[in-house]
């Protein structure tokens, strides 16, 4: 299962890099506003907060890639960053009422965590 977990972890890292781009650079652009269902006014008012959030997503991606770079020895690094993503996804879905966050963020992280242990 090591190969399967590493493929999924790579996918999750790339997904968080995509979140970084959306939140830091495209938040108030058509793609960002459409992706997050934002009005032009809200996007403009929250642009700085979104950029900060995007930076955090970049750190999560960097942590996963860092863990992958150690191979088997990066097990605990991967567990830590996947756990952070899982918790953030659960909290995000709960606090915003958007269950889509569970599907996009939390469930893949949970599956990857499970695969790491097999």
C-alpha positions as CSV (number, residue, x, y, z in Angstrom):
1,X,0.0,0.0,0.0
2,X,3.0,2.3,0.2
3,X,2.8,3.1,-3.5
4,X,-0.9,3.8,-3.3
5,X,-0.5,6.0,-0.2
6,X,2.3,8.0,-1.8
7,X,0.3,8.5,-5.0
8,X,-2.7,9.8,-3.0
9,X,-0.4,12.0,-0.8
10,X,1.1,13.5,-4.0
11,X,-2.4,14.2,-5.3
12,X,-3.3,15.8,-2.0
13,X,-0.2,18.0,-2.1
14,X,-0.9,19.1,-5.7
15,X,-4.5,19.8,-4.7
16,X,-3.2,22.1,-1.9
17,X,-0.9,23.8,-4.3
18,X,-3.9,24.5,-6.4
19,X,-5.7,25.9,-3.4
20,X,-2.7,28.1,-2.8
21,X,-3.0,29.5,-6.3
22,X,-6.7,30.0,-6.1
23,X,-6.6,31.7,-2.7
24,X,-3.5,33.8,-3.2
25,X,-3.7,34.8,-6.8
26,X,-7.1,34.1,-8.2
27,X,-9.4,34.9,-5.3
28,X,-10.9,38.0,-6.8
29,X,-10.6,36.8,-10.4
30,X,-13.5,35.0,-12.3
31,X,-12.1,31.4,-11.6
32,X,-11.6,32.1,-7.9
33,X,-15.0,33.8,-7.4
34,X,-16.7,31.0,-9.3
35,X,-14.9,28.2,-7.4
36,X,-15.8,29.6,-4.0
37,X,-19.1,31.2,-5.0
38,X,-18.0,34.7,-4.1
39,X,-19.5,38.1,-5.0
40,X,-17.0,40.7,-6.4
41,X,-17.5,42.8,-3.3
42,X,-16.8,39.9,-0.9
43,X,-13.8,38.8,-2.9
44,X,-12.3,42.2,-2.8
45,X,-13.0,42.7,0.9
46,X,-11.5,39.3,1.9
47,X,-8.6,39.1,-0.5
48,X,-5.9,39.5,2.2
49,X,-7.5,36.8,4.4
50,X,-7.7,34.4,1.5
51,X,-4.1,35.0,0.6
52,X,-3.2,34.1,4.2
53,X,-5.3,31.0,3.9
54,X,-3.6,30.1,0.6
55,X,-0.2,30.4,2.3
56,X,-1.3,27.9,4.9
57,X,-2.4,25.5,2.2
58,X,1.1,25.9,0.6
59,X,2.7,24.9,3.9
60,X,0.5,21.8,4.1
61,X,1.6,20.9,0.6
62,X,5.2,21.5,1.4
63,X,4.9,19.3,4.5
64,X,3.5,16.4,2.5
65,X,6.2,16.8,-0.2
66,X,8.8,16.9,2.5
67,X,7.5,13.7,4.1
68,X,7.4,12.0,0.7
69,X,11.0,13.0,0.1
70,X,12.1,10.8,3.1
71,X,10.3,7.7,1.7
72,X,9.5,5.3,4.5
73,X,11.4,7.4,7.0
74,X,8.9,10.2,6.4
75,X,6.0,8.3,7.9
76,X,5.4,10.5,10.9
77,X,5.8,13.7,8.8
78,X,3.1,12.4,6.4
79,X,0.9,11.4,9.3
80,X,1.2,14.9,10.9
81,X,0.4,16.9,7.8
82,X,-2.4,14.5,6.7
83,X,-3.9,14.8,10.2
84,X,-3.7,18.6,9.9
85,X,-5.6,18.4,6.6
86,X,-8.1,16.0,7.9
87,X,-8.9,18.1,11.0
88,X,-9.0,21.3,8.9
89,X,-11.4,19.6,6.4
90,X,-13.7,18.4,9.1
91,X,-13.7,21.8,10.9
92,X,-14.1,23.6,7.6
93,X,-17.1,21.5,6.6
94,X,-18.7,22.0,10.1
95,X,-18.1,25.7,10.4
96,X,-19.1,26.7,6.9
97,X,-21.9,24.1,6.4
98,X,-20.3,23.1,3.1
99,X,-20.1,19.3,2.9
100,X,-18.1,19.6,-0.3
101,X,-15.0,20.3,1.9
102,X,-15.3,16.9,3.4
103,X,-15.2,15.3,0.0
104,X,-12.4,17.4,-1.5
105,X,-10.2,17.8,1.6
106,X,-11.0,15.6,4.6
107,X,-11.9,12.2,3.0
108,X,-8.8,12.0,0.8
109,X,-6.6,12.8,3.8
110,X,-8.4,10.2,5.9
111,X,-8.0,7.6,3.2
112,X,-4.3,8.4,2.8
113,X,-3.8,8.1,6.6
114,X,-5.5,4.7,6.5
115,X,-3.3,3.6,3.6
116,X,-0.2,4.6,5.4
117,X,-1.0,2.1,8.1
118,X,-1.3,-0.9,5.8
